[in-house]
């Protein structure tokens, strides 16, 4: 059968999609990028915040239209929203034929076959884990598994753990994806070596909490050891780390980033707030003083480090004083990259029933204030790069603007800005090139390639 896929949400969800793609292709089905040609469409959903749920619902409705008007035979909903609201999806969307939670992605072929036979509505919900059936042996289960990469040939994600134990009061992820489980280091090294053999130039390390890696298997935080081993066993030039927690930034991790030239001086460190009272209600681990010390140590030990973070405004009980403290913190710390989100009230989380829920307009106003402040900081930092030469990983060529574009080591895929550049020589996607920066375009940089001759 022809199977279409829609993958929503974060890179962690994207990897689940890649695993399902492999299972579907291994079973002999044809994968099509065009939903209008598909006989069955699989929608891998996110449900982290309200906007993610709305995006998932909009996609379900769009594909439901194809089922009514274009002869589509079946719709399967998978992922976080399926895990969290499986029963409701089947009740509210009669066009949906099967629902698979995040722990059931290895049942995707069974679900496709059932839908193809019109066997009635199905719901499958297993304990969320990171087990994937191996292509070589369908009767056994191993961590890691095979996948079809949906990233460009030169880039890939490596998910090093599943689940989360942090239990932030605003977050439903632990209930959706289960408790924290690290993948064994030998499995990760094997997968990294396979990606290296495929020509991957940039490997991005992801998990719900990358800095917790290893504590359950080895009794200590082992992200630094994993990174070191990856660089020993592969030749991948760029290794990037996302989703770190400030209370688990060890001296060993800082040293590895500082001294290992292939670990990029880029760290994604979602802080969420700086007011101690808000951090306490959020059940964030560590206080304001600890966060400030970690930031100070990172900047002191790695002077050119680029720190990306995110903040939540409008959390229940956030006072004007709390917000002003956060606004001043952002101005003082001058983050290289920062995103700001309004608090999303998620049923089933402790914060849903907290007193002091804040008006949506106040949330939006606070977000706008912080984003304007961050925009000015970004512009100043980008202006400081004018005249410098940066290494850029080329992503493609835009024939309309006649510019190549790519990312520097300071820009994560799908998150940060781009570097646009002219070149007299032809540059291939996945090729590293030196670019001299000439000007700034909001969050992006523009320049020209410096010849390698």
C-alpha positions as CSV (number, residue, x, y, z in Angstrom):
1,X,0.0,0.0,0.0
2,X,1.0,3.6,-0.4
3,X,1.6,5.2,3.1
4,X,1.9,8.9,3.8
5,X,3.4,10.3,6.9
6,X,3.0,13.7,8.7
7,X,5.4,14.2,11.6
8,X,4.7,17.0,14.0
9,X,6.6,18.4,17.1
10,X,10.1,18.1,18.3
11,X,13.2,16.2,16.9
12,X,12.5,13.4,19.5
13,X,9.1,12.8,17.8
14,X,10.9,13.0,14.4
15,X,13.1,10.1,15.4
16,X,10.0,8.0,16.3
17,X,8.7,8.8,12.8
18,X,12.0,7.6,11.3
19,X,11.6,4.3,13.1
20,X,8.0,3.8,11.9
21,X,9.1,4.7,8.3
22,X,11.6,1.9,8.5
23,X,9.1,-0.6,9.8
24,X,6.6,0.3,7.1
25,X,9.2,0.1,4.3
26,X,10.6,-3.2,5.7
27,X,7.1,-4.6,5.5
28,X,6.9,-3.9,1.8
29,X,4.7,-0.9,1.8
30,X,5.5,2.2,-0.4
31,X,6.1,5.5,1.3
32,X,4.8,8.6,-0.5
33,X,5.5,12.2,0.4
34,X,2.2,13.3,-1.1
35,X,-0.8,12.6,1.1
36,X,-3.2,13.0,-1.8
37,X,-1.6,9.8,-3.3
38,X,-1.6,7.8,-0.1
39,X,-4.0,5.0,0.8
40,X,-3.3,5.4,4.5
41,X,-1.9,8.4,6.3
42,X,0.0,8.2,9.6
43,X,0.0,11.4,11.7
44,X,2.7,11.4,14.4
45,X,1.5,14.1,16.8
46,X,2.8,16.3,19.6
47,X,0.8,17.4,22.7
48,X,3.2,19.4,24.7
49,X,1.3,22.6,24.8
50,X,-2.0,23.9,23.5
51,X,-0.7,25.2,20.2
52,X,0.8,21.7,19.5
53,X,-2.5,20.1,20.1
54,X,-4.2,22.5,17.8
55,X,-1.7,21.8,15.1
56,X,-2.3,18.1,15.5
57,X,-6.1,18.5,15.3
58,X,-5.8,20.7,12.3
59,X,-3.8,18.1,10.5
60,X,-6.3,15.3,11.5
61,X,-9.1,17.4,10.0
62,X,-7.2,18.1,6.8
63,X,-6.5,14.4,6.3
64,X,-10.1,13.6,7.2
65,X,-11.2,15.7,4.3
66,X,-9.0,13.5,2.0
67,X,-10.7,10.5,3.4
68,X,-14.1,11.9,2.6
69,X,-13.3,13.5,-0.8
70,X,-10.2,11.8,-2.2
71,X,-10.6,8.1,-1.5
72,X,-8.2,7.8,1.4
73,X,-8.7,4.4,3.0
74,X,-7.4,5.0,6.5
75,X,-6.0,7.4,9.1
76,X,-3.7,6.3,12.0
77,X,-2.8,8.8,14.7
78,X,0.4,8.1,16.7
79,X,2.7,10.0,19.1
80,X,2.2,12.1,22.2
81,X,-1.4,13.3,21.5
82,X,-2.4,9.7,20.8
83,X,-0.8,8.6,24.0
84,X,-2.5,11.3,26.0
85,X,-5.9,11.4,24.3
86,X,-6.3,8.1,22.4
87,X,-9.9,7.5,23.5
88,X,-11.0,11.0,22.9
89,X,-9.5,11.0,19.4
90,X,-11.4,7.9,18.4
91,X,-14.6,9.4,19.8
92,X,-14.2,12.9,18.4
93,X,-12.8,12.0,15.0
94,X,-14.8,9.2,13.4
95,X,-12.5,9.3,10.4
96,X,-9.5,8.0,12.5
97,X,-9.2,4.3,12.3
98,X,-6.4,3.5,14.7
99,X,-4.5,5.2,17.6
100,X,-1.0,4.2,18.7
101,X,0.7,5.7,21.8
102,X,4.4,6.5,21.9
103,X,5.2,3.1,23.4
104,X,3.5,1.3,20.6
105,X,5.3,2.7,17.5
106,X,6.7,-0.8,16.9
107,X,3.1,-2.0,16.3
108,X,2.8,0.4,13.3
109,X,2.8,-2.4,10.7
110,X,0.1,-4.3,12.6
111,X,-2.0,-1.2,12.7
112,X,-1.6,-0.6,8.9
113,X,-2.5,-4.1,8.1
114,X,-5.6,-3.9,10.4
115,X,-6.7,-0.6,8.8
116,X,-6.2,-2.1,5.3
117,X,-8.5,-5.0,6.2
118,X,-11.1,-2.6,7.6
119,X,-10.9,-4.4,10.9
120,X,-12.6,-1.7,12.9
121,X,-11.2,1.0,15.1
122,X,-8.1,0.1,17.1
123,X,-6.4,1.6,20.0
124,X,-2.9,0.4,21.2
125,X,-1.2,1.8,24.3
126,X,1.9,0.2,25.7
127,X,4.3,1.5,28.4
128,X,6.3,4.3,26.7
129,X,9.8,3.2,26.1
130,X,12.6,3.4,23.5
131,X,12.5,-0.2,22.3
132,X,12.4,-0.7,18.5
133,X,12.2,-3.9,16.6
134,X,15.4,-4.7,14.7
135,X,15.1,-5.1,10.9
136,X,17.5,-8.0,11.1
137,X,15.5,-10.0,13.7
138,X,11.8,-9.3,14.0
139,X,11.4,-11.7,16.9
140,X,13.8,-9.8,19.2
141,X,13.8,-6.3,20.6
142,X,16.8,-4.1,20.9
143,X,17.4,-0.5,21.9
144,X,18.1,1.8,19.1
145,X,16.7,0.0,16.0
146,X,16.8,1.0,12.4
147,X,15.3,4.1,11.0
148,X,14.9,6.0,7.7
149,X,16.5,9.4,8.1
150,X,14.2,12.3,7.3
151,X,17.0,14.9,8.0
152,X,19.3,16.0,5.1
153,X,22.1,13.5,4.3
154,X,24.7,15.6,6.2
155,X,22.8,15.9,9.5
156,X,21.1,13.5,12.0
157,X,19.7,13.4,15.5
158,X,20.8,10.8,18.1
159,X,18.3,10.3,20.9
160,X,20.2,9.1,24.0
161,X,17.3,8.5,26.4
162,X,13.6,8.4,26.7
163,X,11.2,9.8,29.3
164,X,11.8,12.3,32.1
165,X,12.0,12.3,35.9
166,X,12.1,16.0,36.4
167,X,8.3,16.4,37.0
168,X,8.0,20.1,36.3
169,X,4.5,21.1,37.4
170,X,3.6,22.5,34.0
171,X,4.7,19.5,32.0
172,X,2.8,16.4,30.9
173,X,5.8,14.7,29.3
174,X,6.6,12.3,32.2
175,X,3.0,11.0,32.0
176,X,3.2,10.7,28.2
177,X,6.7,9.2,27.7
178,X,7.2,7.6,31.1
179,X,10.2,7.6,33.5
180,X,13.7,8.4,32.4
181,X,15.6,5.6,30.7
182,X,19.1,5.9,29.3
183,X,20.1,3.9,26.2
184,X,23.3,1.8,26.8
185,X,26.4,3.6,25.6
186,X,27.5,0.8,23.3
187,X,24.2,1.0,21.4
188,X,24.6,4.8,21.0
189,X,28.2,4.4,19.8
190,X,27.1,1.8,17.3
191,X,24.4,4.1,15.9
192,X,26.8,7.0,15.8
193,X,29.3,5.0,13.8
194,X,26.5,4.0,11.3
195,X,25.6,7.6,10.9
196,X,29.2,8.5,10.4
197,X,29.5,5.9,7.6
198,X,26.4,7.5,5.9
199,X,28.3,10.8,5.7
200,X,26.7,12.7,8.5
201,X,28.6,15.9,9.2
202,X,26.5,17.2,12.2
203,X,25.2,15.0,14.9
204,X,22.7,16.6,17.3
205,X,22.3,14.9,20.7
206,X,18.8,15.0,22.0
207,X,16.6,13.6,24.9
208,X,14.1,15.1,27.3
209,X,17.1,15.7,29.5
210,X,20.4,15.0,27.9
211,X,22.4,16.0,31.1
212,X,20.7,13.2,33.1
213,X,22.2,10.6,30.7
214,X,23.7,7.5,32.4
215,X,22.5,8.1,36.0
216,X,20.1,5.1,35.8
217,X,22.6,2.7,34.1
218,X,25.9,3.8,35.5
219,X,25.1,5.6,38.7
220,X,26.5,8.9,37.5
221,X,25.9,11.6,34.9
222,X,27.8,10.3,31.8
223,X,27.1,12.8,29.0
224,X,30.7,13.9,28.9
225,X,31.9,10.3,28.6
226,X,29.4,9.6,25.9
227,X,30.5,12.7,23.9
228,X,34.1,11.8,24.3
229,X,33.5,8.2,23.1
230,X,31.6,9.4,20.1
231,X,34.5,11.5,19.0
232,X,36.9,8.6,19.6
233,X,34.8,6.2,17.5
234,X,33.6,8.4,14.7
235,X,34.9,11.2,12.5
236,X,31.7,13.3,12.6
237,X,33.0,16.9,12.6
238,X,30.2,18.7,14.5
239,X,28.5,17.3,17.6
240,X,25.8,19.5,19.1
241,X,24.1,19.1,22.5
242,X,20.4,20.2,23.1
243,X,18.0,20.0,26.1
244,X,20.4,20.3,29.0
245,X,19.4,21.2,32.6
246,X,21.4,23.7,34.6
247,X,21.5,21.6,37.8
248,X,23.2,18.7,35.9
249,X,25.9,20.7,34.1
250,X,28.9,18.9,35.6
251,X,32.5,20.1,35.5
252,X,33.3,17.1,33.4
253,X,30.8,18.2,30.7
254,X,32.2,21.7,30.7
255,X,35.7,20.4,30.3
256,X,34.7,18.1,27.5
257,X,33.1,20.9,25.6
258,X,36.1,23.2,26.3
259,X,38.8,20.8,25.2
260,X,37.2,18.6,22.6
261,X,37.3,20.6,19.3
262,X,34.5,18.6,17.7
263,X,32.0,19.3,20.5
264,X,30.5,22.6,19.4
265,X,30.6,25.6,21.8
266,X,26.8,25.7,21.8
267,X,24.6,24.6,24.6
268,X,20.8,24.5,24.8
269,X,19.9,25.2,28.4
270,X,16.1,25.8,29.0
271,X,15.9,27.9,32.2
272,X,12.2,28.7,32.1
273,X,12.5,31.5,34.8
274,X,14.9,33.1,37.3
275,X,12.6,34.1,40.1
276,X,13.0,31.7,43.0
277,X,9.4,31.8,43.9
278,X,8.3,30.9,40.3
279,X,11.1,28.2,40.0
280,X,9.8,26.6,43.2
281,X,6.2,26.5,41.9
282,X,7.5,25.1,38.7
283,X,9.3,22.4,40.6
284,X,12.5,23.3,38.8
285,X,15.6,21.8,40.4
286,X,17.9,24.5,41.7
287,X,17.5,28.2,42.6
288,X,18.4,31.4,40.9
289,X,21.9,31.6,42.5
290,X,22.7,28.1,41.0
291,X,21.5,29.1,37.6
292,X,23.6,32.3,37.6
293,X,26.7,30.4,38.8
294,X,26.3,27.8,36.0
295,X,26.0,30.5,33.4
296,X,29.1,32.3,34.9
297,X,31.1,29.1,34.8
298,X,30.2,28.3,31.2
299,X,31.2,31.8,30.0
300,X,34.4,31.8,32.1
301,X,35.6,28.3,31.0
302,X,34.4,28.6,27.3
303,X,34.5,32.3,26.4
304,X,33.0,31.9,23.0
305,X,30.1,29.6,24.1
306,X,26.7,30.3,22.6
307,X,23.9,29.7,25.1
308,X,20.4,29.1,23.9
309,X,17.5,29.2,26.4
310,X,13.8,29.4,26.8
311,X,11.5,31.1,29.3
312,X,7.9,30.8,30.3
313,X,5.9,33.9,31.2
314,X,2.5,34.0,32.9
315,X,3.0,31.0,35.1
316,X,0.4,30.9,37.8
317,X,1.3,33.3,40.6
318,X,3.9,35.1,38.6
319,X,3.9,38.7,40.0
320,X,5.0,41.9,38.4
321,X,8.1,41.7,40.5
322,X,8.8,38.1,39.3
323,X,8.4,39.3,35.7
324,X,10.6,42.3,36.2
325,X,13.3,40.1,37.7
326,X,13.2,37.9,34.6
327,X,13.3,40.9,32.3
328,X,16.3,42.3,34.0
329,X,18.0,38.9,34.0
330,X,17.6,38.6,30.2
331,X,19.1,42.1,29.7
332,X,22.0,41.4,32.0
333,X,22.9,37.9,30.8
334,X,22.5,38.8,27.1
335,X,21.7,35.4,25.9
336,X,22.8,34.6,22.3
337,X,19.5,32.8,21.6
338,X,16.3,32.9,23.7
339,X,12.7,31.9,23.1
340,X,9.8,33.0,25.2
341,X,6.5,31.2,25.6
342,X,3.3,32.0,27.4
343,X,2.3,29.4,30.0
344,X,0.0,26.8,28.6
345,X,-2.5,25.3,31.1
346,X,-2.3,21.5,30.6
347,X,-4.9,19.3,32.2
348,X,-3.4,16.5,34.3
349,X,-0.5,18.6,35.4
350,X,-0.2,20.0,39.0
351,X,0.0,23.6,37.7
352,X,-3.4,23.2,36.0
353,X,-5.1,23.7,39.4
354,X,-2.8,26.3,40.9
355,X,-4.2,29.5,42.2
356,X,-3.2,32.7,40.5
357,X,-3.9,31.8,36.9
358,X,-3.0,34.8,34.8
359,X,-5.0,36.5,32.1
360,X,-4.0,35.6,28.5
361,X,-3.5,39.2,27.5
362,X,-1.1,39.8,30.3
363,X,0.8,36.7,29.3
364,X,1.0,37.9,25.7
365,X,2.1,41.4,26.8
366,X,4.9,40.0,28.9
367,X,6.1,37.7,26.1
368,X,6.2,40.6,23.7
369,X,8.2,42.7,26.1
370,X,10.8,40.0,26.5
371,X,11.0,39.2,22.8
372,X,11.6,42.8,21.9
373,X,14.4,43.0,24.4
374,X,15.9,39.8,23.0
375,X,15.6,41.0,19.4
376,X,17.8,44.0,20.3
377,X,20.3,41.8,22.0
378,X,20.4,39.4,19.0
379,X,20.9,42.3,16.6
380,X,23.8,43.7,18.7
381,X,25.5,40.3,18.9
382,X,25.0,39.7,15.1
383,X,26.4,43.1,14.3
384,X,29.5,42.2,16.3
385,X,30.1,39.3,13.8
386,X,30.2,41.6,10.8
387,X,33.7,41.5,9.4
388,X,34.5,38.1,10.9
389,X,34.9,34.8,9.1
390,X,32.8,31.9,10.1
391,X,32.7,28.2,9.2
392,X,29.3,27.4,7.7
393,X,27.7,24.1,6.9
394,X,26.0,24.6,3.5
395,X,22.4,23.5,3.4
396,X,21.2,24.5,-0.1
397,X,21.1,27.2,-2.8
398,X,18.2,29.6,-3.3
399,X,17.9,30.4,-7.0
400,X,15.4,33.2,-6.4
401,X,17.8,35.2,-4.2
402,X,20.9,33.7,-5.9
403,X,22.3,33.0,-2.4
404,X,23.6,29.8,-0.8
405,X,22.5,29.3,2.8
406,X,23.5,27.3,5.8
407,X,24.3,27.4,9.5
408,X,27.3,28.2,11.6
409,X,28.3,26.2,14.6
410,X,26.3,28.7,16.6
411,X,23.0,27.8,15.0
412,X,21.0,24.7,15.7
413,X,18.9,23.1,12.9
414,X,15.3,24.2,12.7
415,X,15.7,26.5,15.7
416,X,18.2,29.3,15.1
417,X,19.1,31.7,12.2
418,X,20.8,31.1,8.9
419,X,23.9,32.4,7.2
420,X,23.3,33.4,3.6
421,X,26.3,33.8,1.3
422,X,27.4,34.3,-2.3
423,X,30.1,32.1,-3.8
424,X,31.9,32.1,-7.1
425,X,32.5,28.4,-6.7
426,X,29.8,25.8,-6.6
427,X,29.0,24.7,-3.0
428,X,27.3,21.4,-2.4
429,X,24.9,20.7,0.5
430,X,26.8,19.3,3.4
431,X,30.0,21.1,2.5
432,X,31.8,23.3,5.0
433,X,32.8,26.7,3.7
434,X,34.4,29.8,5.2
435,X,32.1,32.8,5.0
436,X,33.0,36.4,5.7
437,X,30.1,38.2,7.2
438,X,29.1,41.5,5.5
439,X,25.7,42.5,7.1
440,X,22.9,41.4,9.3
441,X,19.3,40.7,8.3
442,X,17.3,40.5,11.6
443,X,18.2,37.0,13.0
444,X,20.3,36.0,9.9
445,X,23.8,36.9,8.7
446,X,24.8,37.6,5.1
447,X,28.3,37.3,3.5
448,X,30.5,35.8,0.9
449,X,32.4,32.6,0.6
450,X,36.2,32.9,1.1
451,X,37.9,30.9,-1.6
452,X,39.8,27.8,-0.5
453,X,42.4,28.3,-3.2
